[in-house]
Amino acid sequence: MADADKTEPSKLTFKFIRGVEGEKADYGWPDGADIVRKALAESLNAKNVAFLLGAGCSSSRANDKEVGIPTMAPLAKEFTAAPKEGDQSFPTADERDALLKQFGIDLGAAEYARNLERLMELLFSLRFVLVRSSLSDAATRLKTVESIIKKVQTFLWAKCTNGAFANGDHTVIGLYESFYRKLVLRDRSLPRPWVFTTNYDLFNETAMDRLGLPYTNGFSGVVERRFNPATFRYALAEQLDVTSRKWSAVDGFVYLCKIHGSISWTEDDHGLFPIRETAVSKEPGKVMIYPTPAKQNSSLGSPYADLFREFQSRIVREQSVLFTMGYAFGDEHINNIIYQALTIPTFRLVIFVDPDLDGEIAKLRALNDPRIWIIGGAGRSAGRKAHYFDTIIEEFMPQRPSERIDDAVRKVIEAMAPKKEAAAPQKGEDDDES
């Protein structure tokens, strides 16, 4: 039995597709991981490096339970399931019945149970019509539609702010910390890396705060942090010689761009860019872009126009590499920008995804473009995937010598830090309680 266990990992393979180079696409563990790691090390040393982190990066399962934020499919399945008696945070039986009778829409249909975006597109389309309708029962129908829209928004908000990650589980935030430890070790002569994300959560900011990494996210100020796209033009530098005014870029600086908004953003009525960054409130914000048919139109207004402009500007530069993680190319407006970048001869696209997916992934694979790398498949052990965030970080991203030193320092701090011990009760305390 022990011998069988030893040979099992060699049977698991993943794909590393690099167009029509004629190289074998299937690789085994662990030798295949070494090949990918060396290839990524070269790409990470490109002049301009950017990352696109999708919903899959904030999702993680431990002991068959979600400890992060579920991706769209499980979110949709949960929300569209049969009504829970007495739970008003989900569509009630009356609301589901009203949708079916008034519009012929079954909330539990497979289309909506797989993708919450499709449901939101439908609901917003219905609202658009009903607001302009002169039918006598339009107001009643509109009330039902708006109630379900509100519940979807509140549901998404709760998933981004509450869960195992908000109640002591450090799995996901630990992955983000490891990601940034590996990311920031670039030669200081190279431009600083950019991280773009479609996620609303605060895992990126929390990880960098805990690591003490300086970053800019498009906001400036201390007491009142307001959106100011000019901050993306700033660089953090240290003065080497006061007399000669010599400066050098600070190691570890990151540009963070949340192209779909954030749960920490709120609307404001002051300034040219009336968006503020605040502590997360208990109520859903007004700024984050929910999955609606107006998503692409919403991205044209501030601050999203500025954020998407940065995304386009960064990846269309000469000698640029874009790494996509946890993103399955489901957003048309993002895809269009990436496809524009592919018209630049020196651009490279590295995609961590299931290589057998249909849709956009199949189209990209069919291009047989050596500049498009697709990495995914089975992980080192059963139940893991090569394209999952944890595998990318642990197996594929290069580890530098300085990172190993950082790990050693962290362990020393954890071991030497004073432990909090429960105070011993004073004599007579327990007797008084009894």
C-alpha positions as CSV (number, residue, x, y, z in Angstrom):
1,M,0.0,0.0,0.0
2,A,2.9,2.4,0.8
3,D,4.5,1.7,-2.6
4,A,1.2,2.5,-4.3
5,D,1.0,5.8,-2.5
6,K,4.5,6.7,-3.6
7,T,3.7,6.1,-7.3
8,E,0.3,7.8,-7.3
9,P,1.5,11.4,-7.8
10,S,3.4,10.4,-11.0
11,K,0.1,9.5,-12.6
12,L,-1.3,13.0,-12.2
13,T,-0.5,15.3,-15.1
14,F,-1.2,18.9,-16.0
15,K,-1.0,20.8,-19.3
16,F,1.5,23.5,-20.2
17,I,0.4,24.7,-23.6
18,R,2.6,27.1,-25.6
19,G,1.1,27.3,-29.0
20,V,2.6,25.5,-31.9
21,E,6.1,25.2,-30.5
22,G,5.8,21.4,-30.9
23,E,6.6,20.7,-27.2
24,K,4.8,18.1,-25.2
25,A,1.8,19.7,-23.5
26,D,1.3,17.1,-20.8
27,Y,3.7,17.2,-17.8
28,G,3.9,15.0,-14.7
29,W,4.7,15.9,-11.1
30,P,7.2,17.1,-9.8
31,D,9.4,17.4,-12.9
32,G,6.8,19.3,-14.9
33,A,6.5,21.9,-12.1
34,D,10.2,22.6,-12.4
35,I,9.9,23.3,-16.1
36,V,7.0,25.7,-15.5
37,R,8.7,27.4,-12.6
38,K,11.8,28.2,-14.8
39,A,9.6,29.5,-17.6
40,L,7.6,31.7,-15.2
41,A,10.8,33.0,-13.6
42,E,11.9,34.3,-17.0
43,S,8.4,35.9,-17.6
44,L,8.4,37.5,-14.2
45,N,11.6,39.3,-15.1
46,A,10.0,41.0,-18.1
47,K,10.1,44.7,-18.3
48,N,6.4,45.2,-17.5
49,V,4.5,42.6,-15.4
50,A,0.8,42.7,-14.5
51,F,-1.5,40.2,-12.8
52,L,-5.3,39.8,-13.2
53,L,-6.8,38.0,-10.2
54,G,-10.3,36.7,-10.6
55,A,-12.9,35.2,-8.2
56,G,-11.1,31.8,-8.1
57,C,-8.2,33.4,-6.1
58,S,-10.5,34.2,-3.2
59,S,-12.1,30.8,-3.1
60,S,-10.6,27.9,-1.2
61,R,-12.0,24.7,0.3
62,A,-10.7,23.0,3.5
63,N,-12.2,19.8,4.8
64,D,-14.8,20.0,2.0
65,K,-15.9,23.5,3.3
66,E,-15.6,26.9,1.7
67,V,-13.2,29.0,3.8
68,G,-13.1,31.9,1.3
69,I,-15.6,33.5,-1.0
70,P,-17.4,31.0,-3.3
71,T,-17.2,31.5,-7.1
72,M,-20.2,32.3,-9.1
73,A,-21.6,28.8,-9.7
74,P,-21.9,27.8,-6.0
75,L,-23.2,31.3,-5.2
76,A,-25.9,30.9,-7.8
77,K,-26.8,27.4,-6.6
78,E,-27.2,28.6,-3.0
79,F,-29.3,31.7,-3.9
80,T,-31.7,30.0,-6.3
81,A,-32.3,26.9,-4.2
82,A,-35.7,26.2,-2.8
83,P,-36.9,28.9,-0.4
84,K,-35.9,28.6,3.2
85,E,-38.9,28.9,5.4
86,G,-38.7,32.0,7.6
87,D,-35.5,33.3,6.0
88,Q,-36.4,36.6,4.4
89,S,-32.8,37.2,3.0
90,F,-33.6,34.8,0.1
91,P,-36.4,35.0,-2.4
92,T,-39.6,33.8,-0.7
93,A,-42.0,31.3,-2.1
94,D,-44.4,34.2,-3.0
95,E,-41.8,36.0,-4.9
96,R,-40.7,33.0,-6.8
97,D,-44.4,32.2,-7.6
98,A,-44.9,35.8,-8.7
99,L,-41.9,35.6,-11.1
100,L,-43.3,32.4,-12.6
101,K,-46.9,33.6,-13.0
102,Q,-46.2,37.2,-14.1
103,F,-43.1,36.6,-16.3
104,G,-42.9,32.9,-16.9
105,I,-39.5,32.8,-15.2
106,D,-38.5,29.8,-13.0
107,L,-35.9,31.0,-10.5
108,G,-34.7,27.5,-10.1
109,A,-34.0,26.9,-13.8
110,A,-30.6,25.5,-14.5
111,E,-29.4,28.7,-16.3
112,Y,-29.8,30.8,-13.2
113,A,-28.7,28.0,-10.8
114,R,-25.3,28.0,-12.5
115,N,-24.7,31.7,-13.0
116,L,-26.0,34.5,-10.8
117,E,-25.0,37.0,-13.5
118,R,-27.6,35.6,-15.8
119,L,-30.3,36.1,-13.2
120,M,-29.1,39.7,-12.5
121,E,-29.2,40.5,-16.2
122,L,-32.7,39.3,-16.4
123,L,-33.9,41.2,-13.2
124,F,-32.4,44.4,-14.4
125,S,-33.9,44.1,-17.8
126,L,-37.3,43.5,-16.2
127,R,-36.8,46.5,-14.0
128,F,-35.9,48.7,-17.0
129,V,-39.2,47.7,-18.7
130,L,-41.4,48.0,-15.7
131,V,-40.2,51.5,-14.7
132,R,-41.3,52.7,-18.1
133,S,-44.5,50.6,-18.3
134,S,-48.0,52.1,-18.1
135,L,-49.7,48.8,-17.2
136,S,-51.9,49.0,-14.1
137,D,-50.0,46.2,-12.3
138,A,-46.5,47.5,-13.3
139,A,-45.9,48.9,-9.8
140,T,-46.7,45.6,-8.1
141,R,-44.5,43.6,-10.5
142,L,-41.7,46.2,-10.1
143,K,-41.8,45.8,-6.3
144,T,-41.2,42.0,-6.7
145,V,-38.3,42.5,-9.1
146,E,-36.6,45.2,-7.0
147,S,-37.0,43.0,-3.8
148,I,-35.2,40.1,-5.5
149,I,-32.5,42.5,-6.9
150,K,-31.9,43.9,-3.4
151,K,-31.6,40.4,-2.0
152,V,-29.0,39.3,-4.6
153,Q,-27.0,42.4,-3.8
154,T,-27.2,41.8,0.0
155,F,-26.3,38.2,-0.5
156,L,-23.2,39.1,-2.5
157,W,-22.2,41.7,0.1
158,A,-22.5,39.2,2.9
159,K,-20.4,36.6,1.1
160,C,-17.6,39.2,0.7
161,T,-17.7,40.3,4.3
162,N,-18.5,37.3,6.4
163,G,-17.5,33.7,6.4
164,A,-14.7,31.5,7.8
165,F,-12.1,34.0,6.6
166,A,-13.8,36.7,8.8
167,N,-14.0,34.3,11.8
168,G,-10.5,33.1,12.4
169,D,-9.6,31.0,9.3
170,H,-6.4,32.3,7.7
171,T,-6.2,29.9,4.7
172,V,-7.1,32.5,2.0
173,I,-5.3,35.5,3.5
174,G,-2.2,33.2,3.9
175,L,-2.3,32.5,0.2
176,Y,-2.4,36.2,-0.6
177,E,0.5,36.8,1.7
178,S,2.6,34.1,0.1
179,F,1.7,35.5,-3.3
180,Y,2.9,39.0,-2.5
181,R,6.1,37.7,-0.8
182,K,7.0,36.1,-4.1
183,L,5.7,38.9,-6.3
184,V,7.6,41.8,-4.9
185,L,11.1,40.4,-5.2
186,R,11.8,42.0,-8.5
187,D,15.0,43.8,-9.5
188,R,14.6,47.4,-8.4
189,S,15.7,48.5,-11.8
190,L,12.5,47.1,-13.3
191,P,9.1,48.8,-13.1
192,R,7.0,47.9,-10.1
193,P,4.4,45.2,-10.7
194,W,0.6,45.9,-11.2
195,V,-2.1,43.8,-9.7
196,F,-5.6,44.1,-11.2
197,T,-8.5,42.3,-9.7
198,T,-12.2,41.9,-10.4
199,N,-12.9,41.0,-6.7
200,Y,-14.6,43.3,-4.2
201,D,-13.0,41.7,-1.1
202,L,-10.1,43.1,0.9
203,F,-7.7,40.1,0.8
204,N,-5.1,42.0,-1.3
205,E,-5.0,45.0,1.0
206,T,-5.0,43.0,4.2
207,A,-2.2,40.8,3.0
208,M,0.0,43.7,2.0
209,D,-0.8,45.5,5.3
210,R,0.3,42.5,7.3
211,L,3.5,42.1,5.3
212,G,4.3,45.8,5.6
213,L,4.4,46.3,1.9
214,P,3.8,49.8,0.5
215,Y,1.2,50.0,-2.2
216,T,-1.1,52.5,-3.9
217,N,-4.7,51.7,-4.8
218,G,-5.8,55.0,-6.5
219,F,-6.8,56.7,-3.2
220,S,-5.0,59.5,-1.4
221,G,-5.4,61.2,2.0
222,V,-5.4,60.0,5.6
223,V,-8.5,61.2,7.4
224,E,-10.6,61.3,4.2
225,R,-9.2,59.0,1.6
226,R,-10.6,60.0,-1.8
227,F,-10.1,58.5,-5.2
228,N,-7.4,60.3,-7.1
229,P,-6.1,58.5,-10.3
230,A,-3.0,60.7,-10.2
231,T,-1.6,58.4,-7.5
232,F,-1.1,55.7,-10.1
233,R,1.5,58.0,-11.6
234,Y,3.4,58.2,-8.3
235,A,6.4,56.0,-7.3
236,L,7.8,55.4,-3.9
237,A,11.5,56.1,-3.6
238,E,14.1,56.4,-0.8
239,Q,16.7,59.2,-0.7
240,L,20.2,57.7,-0.9
241,D,22.2,60.9,-0.6
242,V,20.7,64.1,0.9
243,T,23.5,66.3,-0.6
244,S,23.2,65.0,-4.2
245,R,19.5,64.3,-4.2
246,K,20.0,60.7,-5.3
247,W,16.9,58.5,-5.2
248,S,16.2,54.8,-5.6
249,A,12.9,52.9,-6.0
250,V,11.7,51.2,-2.8
251,D,11.6,47.5,-3.0
252,G,8.2,45.8,-2.7
253,F,6.0,48.6,-3.9
254,V,2.8,47.4,-5.7
255,Y,0.1,49.1,-7.8
256,L,-3.3,47.7,-6.9
257,C,-6.2,48.4,-9.2
258,K,-9.7,47.0,-8.3
259,I,-11.4,47.3,-11.7
260,H,-14.9,46.3,-10.4
261,G,-14.8,48.3,-7.2
262,S,-14.5,47.4,-3.6
263,I,-16.6,46.8,-0.5
264,S,-14.6,49.6,1.2
265,W,-15.7,52.2,-1.4
266,T,-18.6,54.5,-0.9
267,E,-20.2,57.4,-2.8
268,D,-19.5,60.9,-1.7
269,D,-20.6,64.4,-2.7
270,H,-17.3,66.2,-2.6
271,G,-14.6,66.7,-5.2
272,L,-14.0,65.8,-8.8
273,F,-14.0,62.1,-8.0
274,P,-16.7,61.6,-5.4
275,I,-15.6,58.2,-4.2
276,R,-14.2,57.6,-0.7
277,E,-12.5,54.7,0.9
278,T,-13.8,53.8,4.3
279,A,-14.0,51.0,6.8
280,V,-16.4,48.3,5.7
281,S,-19.9,49.1,6.9
282,K,-22.6,46.7,7.8
283,E,-24.7,47.8,4.8
284,P,-24.0,47.1,1.1
285,G,-22.1,49.9,-0.6
286,K,-23.3,51.9,-3.6
287,V,-20.1,51.8,-5.6
288,M,-19.2,48.1,-6.3
289,I,-20.3,46.9,-9.7
290,Y,-22.8,44.1,-9.3
291,P,-23.1,41.6,-12.2
292,T,-25.7,43.3,-14.3
293,P,-26.2,44.0,-18.0
294,A,-25.1,47.5,-17.3
295,K,-21.7,46.3,-16.1
296,Q,-19.9,47.4,-19.3
297,N,-21.7,50.7,-19.4
298,S,-21.0,51.2,-15.7
299,S,-17.3,50.7,-16.3
300,L,-17.4,53.8,-18.6
301,G,-18.1,56.2,-15.6
302,S,-15.7,57.3,-13.0
303,P,-13.8,55.8,-11.2
304,Y,-14.1,52.8,-13.5
305,A,-13.1,54.6,-16.7
306,D,-9.8,55.5,-14.9
307,L,-9.2,52.0,-13.6
308,F,-9.9,50.4,-17.0
309,R,-7.7,53.0,-18.7
310,E,-4.8,51.9,-16.3
311,F,-5.5,48.2,-17.2
312,Q,-5.3,48.9,-20.9
313,S,-2.3,51.2,-20.6
314,R,-0.2,48.7,-18.6
315,I,-0.7,45.6,-20.7
316,V,-0.3,47.2,-24.2
317,R,3.2,48.4,-23.4
318,E,6.2,46.8,-25.1
319,Q,7.6,43.7,-23.4
320,S,4.6,43.2,-21.2
321,V,3.4,40.0,-19.6
322,L,-0.1,39.5,-18.1
323,F,-0.7,36.6,-15.7
324,T,-4.4,35.7,-15.2
325,M,-5.3,33.6,-12.1
326,G,-8.8,32.6,-11.0
327,Y,-10.2,34.2,-14.1
328,A,-12.1,32.2,-16.8
329,F,-12.5,35.0,-19.3
330,G,-16.2,35.6,-18.5
331,D,-16.1,39.4,-18.7
332,E,-16.4,40.7,-22.2
333,H,-15.1,44.2,-21.5
334,I,-11.9,42.8,-19.9
335,N,-11.4,40.3,-22.6
336,N,-11.6,43.0,-25.3
337,I,-8.6,44.8,-23.7
338,I,-6.6,41.6,-23.4
339,Y,-7.3,40.8,-27.1
340,Q,-6.1,44.3,-28.0
341,A,-2.8,43.6,-26.2
342,L,-2.4,40.4,-28.3
343,T,-1.9,42.7,-31.3
344,I,1.4,43.8,-29.7
345,P,4.1,41.4,-30.9
346,T,6.1,41.5,-27.6
347,F,3.0,40.8,-25.4
348,R,2.7,37.5,-23.6
349,L,-0.4,36.1,-21.9
350,V,0.0,33.4,-19.2
351,I,-3.4,31.9,-18.3
352,F,-3.9,29.6,-15.3
353,V,-7.2,27.8,-16.0
354,D,-8.7,24.5,-16.9
355,P,-7.4,24.0,-20.4
356,D,-10.4,21.9,-21.4
357,L,-12.9,24.7,-20.9
358,D,-15.2,25.8,-23.8
359,G,-15.9,29.4,-24.8
360,E,-13.1,31.9,-24.7
361,I,-10.5,29.5,-23.4
362,A,-11.2,27.1,-26.3
363,K,-10.8,30.0,-28.7
364,L,-7.5,31.1,-27.2
365,R,-6.2,27.6,-27.3
366,A,-7.2,27.2,-31.0
367,L,-5.1,30.2,-31.9
368,N,-2.0,28.1,-31.4
369,D,-0.2,31.4,-30.5
370,P,3.2,30.7,-28.8
371,R,2.7,34.0,-26.9
372,I,-0.3,32.5,-25.1
373,W,0.6,30.0,-22.4
374,I,-2.2,27.9,-20.8
375,I,-1.4,26.0,-17.6
376,G,-3.9,23.8,-15.8
377,G,-5.1,20.3,-15.0
378,A,-4.5,17.9,-12.2
379,G,-2.5,19.0,-9.2
380,R,0.3,17.2,-7.4
381,S,-2.2,15.2,-5.3
382,A,-5.8,14.0,-5.7
383,G,-8.3,16.7,-5.2
384,R,-6.0,19.6,-6.2
385,K,-5.7,21.4,-9.4
386,A,-2.7,22.9,-11.2
387,H,-4.6,26.1,-12.0
388,Y,-5.8,26.8,-8.5
389,F,-4.3,29.7,-6.6
390,D,-2.6,27.6,-3.9
391,T,-0.9,25.4,-6.4
392,I,0.3,28.4,-8.5
393,I,1.9,29.9,-5.4
394,E,3.3,26.8,-3.9
395,E,4.5,25.0,-7.0
396,F,5.0,27.4,-9.9
397,M,5.9,30.8,-8.7
398,P,9.7,31.0,-8.2
399,Q,11.1,31.2,-4.6
400,R,14.0,33.5,-4.2
401,P,16.7,33.1,-1.5
402,S,15.6,36.2,0.2
403,E,12.1,34.7,0.5
404,R,13.5,31.7,2.4
405,I,15.2,34.2,4.8
406,D,11.9,36.0,5.3
407,D,10.2,32.7,6.2
408,A,13.0,32.0,8.7
409,V,12.7,35.4,10.3
410,R,8.9,35.0,10.5
411,K,9.3,31.6,12.3
412,V,11.8,33.2,14.8
413,I,9.4,36.0,15.6
414,E,6.5,33.6,16.1
415,A,8.7,31.4,18.3
416,M,10.2,34.2,20.4
417,A,7.2,36.4,20.8
418,P,5.7,36.4,24.3
419,K,2.8,34.1,24.6
420,K,-0.4,35.3,26.2
421,E,-1.4,33.2,29.1
422,A,-4.6,33.2,31.0
423,A,-4.3,35.1,34.2
424,A,-4.5,32.8,37.2
425,P,-7.5,33.5,39.5
426,Q,-6.7,35.2,42.7
427,K,-7.2,33.3,45.9
428,G,-10.9,33.4,46.8
429,E,-12.2,34.4,43.4
430,D,-13.7,31.0,42.5
431,D,-15.2,30.7,46.0
432,D,-17.0,34.0,45.5
433,E,-18.6,32.7,42.3
434,S,-19.9,29.7,44.0
